[in-house]
Structures are given as C-alpha cells and as structure tokens.
Amino acid sequence: MPFVKTDALSKLPDVLVVLTTQWRASAFGFAGDPNARTPCLDRIADGSLWLRQAVTPHPFGVFARAAFLTGTRSPGNGLRDYYDTLPADSRTLAHAFADSGYDTAFFGKWQLFERDPKAPVVGEEHARVVVPERRRGGFGHWEGFESGFLLNDPLLHGSELPQPTRFQGYQSDVLVERFLRFRERRTSSRPLFAVLSLDAPHPPYAAEASRIQAKDPESIRLLKGTTRNGEERSIARRELAGYYAHVEATDRAIGRLWEAWNPTGGLFAFSSVHGDMHGVDGKFRKGWPHEEAVRVPLLLAGVGLRGVNDDLLVSLTDLGPTLLGLAVGKGELGVDGMDLSGCLRGGESGPAQQELSMPSVPPFAKQCPYVWTANRVAGRTEVFPESGPSFAIEHYSKAEFEA
C-alpha cells in the first residue's frame, strides 16, 4: 500500500546528526581556541544549545559509534574488542525512528562490520569492504564505507552503489554533497532521520585538506598542560598544524550543509565520537580517560530548545534517546541511554554522573595502554584502571592555551 502521511506525521521534524571523528571539544573559535578557524560552526553555535559537558562513553571510534547507535555502552552492545562487529540483530536509532514513521538514511563512515586485522588500518583494503544490507543498522538508505581513513577521494557503496565507487574530492565535501543530492531527490512525504558520519579531523593529519594550507607548526598555540618535552612538543605542533587544516575544511563543508538544512526548521546535532590528547600530559591520540579525549563537542539546534545549565551531563549514549524525545515525544533506546529532552526544554534535572570506559586496548601505537572504567561529574573524573590504583582527574572550566 502507498504510504499516506497523517496529520501527526506531518508535524514531526526532520532530524540530522553530523558525527565527526577526533574533534576536540575545545577546537572551535566559539570555544576560545586561537588556532581553530571555524566560522561556519561558530555561526551555528550562536543559534544552538552548546552542551559543554558532553562526553563520549568510550574515547575510541568503534565503541562510541556502537553506543551512539544502540543506546547501550560497550561491551553490552556486542563490541568489546576493536575488530568486533555490531551484531546483526542490534536495535538501533534507525529502527526507533522508522517505528515512529520516519525514513532513515546514513552517509559516511560505518566502522561496525568486518575488517581484516592483518590489513593496514589506513588504506583502501578496509575501504573496499562491502557492508551487506542486513548489517547496515536498519537504515533504509545507506551509502558509505566500512573504514580506511581515506580523507580524499573516498570509496563509497550502498543502496544505489553495489560496489565501492571512487568519488573525487575531499571526503567531508563529497559526503555533504552526496547527502544533499539524496535529500533533493527524495519524493517521500515521511519525515527524515539521517546520520552524516565523517572521518575528519582524524589522522592522517598530513593528508590534503581541501586545498586549505596548514599553519606553520611553530605558530600553533598548545593547550596548557601540554608536555614540556621538546621532541613531543614538536610532534604535537606538527600534527596539530594538519589537524586544524582538516578542522577548517570540514567546518566549511558543514557550512554548506547548514545553508541547505537550516531553512527546514528540523532538529540538527553536531558532535564527535572522541577527542585527541595532542601531547597534553605527554599523551597522544585517544583511549585515555582525560578530558581532551573524552570531552566532545555537542551542538543542538531546533524549535523548542531552551538554555541549559552548563553542568548538564550528557553522553553520546544519551543523544539518540534525547533526539527521539525531542522529535516524537518518547525517547527509549537501549539499556544505558537517557532521554534528556525534558532538560533541554526546561524543567528537568540531568543525571548525577557519567559512566565512561575503555573496554579493551586496541592494537595501535600511542593509544591508552590499559583498560579502565570511570565515573565523571562536571568538575572531576574518578578513574579505575583494570589493574593498578584508582586516580582522579580534575577538570578545567574552560580550555586555556599557552601564550
């Protein structure tokens, strides 16, 4: 039978989530980072809720993505190790929105299907893995890639592309254009829930960033608390020069997306699956329980949102149920996620603490070398390593940079 849009469905907003990778919560002009050129996201933030205490439940991509999509933290969602896959019978945000009358779409990085542990993590082999339809998390339209970190000339496959097909250009630009093309061609009258999943600003930091010239590494102002070791500071500056080029390039792509999306009046969320230490406390990359790795940006825009307390605790695990609550009035998903829509509309208090963890140690250099769990409140994180004594991390109220 053809779908007939009811009056109730006609009032449901479209919902778009932009999920980046390795974007620090502090790496924006609006957040006070002197290195970050983010004019588009600065404008978006000016009319959005900025949830300053947002965190990832797991500061590593595969685990965070699974937790976001299912509302259940690892290993309860089926992923304990880096190469684990999202179980085929997992109930995801796509199923929940579809049950409420939505069409659903996913574009970009998946990282939840099978990857050969012996293959290079960066390169075409993982990018050429074809994700079967039944392993695409229930999304009605799916176009993306398993992994591979190809920041330029990505290989995409999916609902309309049976085999990996190369698209010329910067990955963030390509995915934004592919999503907008899909949206313009839609004939369905159903509301749309979509996820746009971007690799940037994840390494390789030296990759070309849509013709944006990287800064002189010596001009980079490091976060206070960055290692005093000269060699490590040089590494941090060199990597950050490329990192901020990808930040700027992806900000520009999101600006084009926003220009097309904003007039619709739908719900819009921007976040990242984790941050990056970049030399703070002598540490690099992610997996660590420290703020630079676990804090993520979270901007929400849409009708009916009000100001929130800067200490409101929210996790990516909560983002799905909260969007459901804002869109359809009922936000139930998974075991751990909380519907915080009442907090965003005003009148309700948030959770007392956040639970974070690294369920395993991924097999890569520079990452955190131990398994841990943690309890986090606005000013402090208590960390419990699998072996060794517990310790506390005191939080900054605002990121500060060296002179």
Buried (B, 14 or more C-beta within 10 A) or exposed (E): EEEEEEEEBEEBBBBBBBBBBBBBBBBBBBBEBEBBBBBBBBBBBEEBBBBBBBBBBBBBBBBBBBBBBBBBBBBBBBBEBBEBBBBEEBBBBBBBBBEBBBBBBBBBBBBBBBBEEEBEBBEBBBBBBBBEEEBBBBBBBBBBBBBBBBBBBBBBBBBEBEEBEEBEBBBBBBBBBBBBEBBEEEEEEBBBBBBBBBBBBBBBBBBBBBEBEBBEBEEBBBBEBBBEEEEBBEBBBBBBBBBBBBBBBBBBBBBBBBEEBBEEEBBBBBBBBBBBBBBBEBBBBBBBBBBBBBBBBBBBBBEEBEEBEEEBBBBBBBBBBBBBBBBBEEBEBBEBBBBBBBBBBEEEEBBEBBBBBBBBBBEEEEBBEBBBBBBBBBEEBBBBBEEEEEEEBEBBEEBEBEE
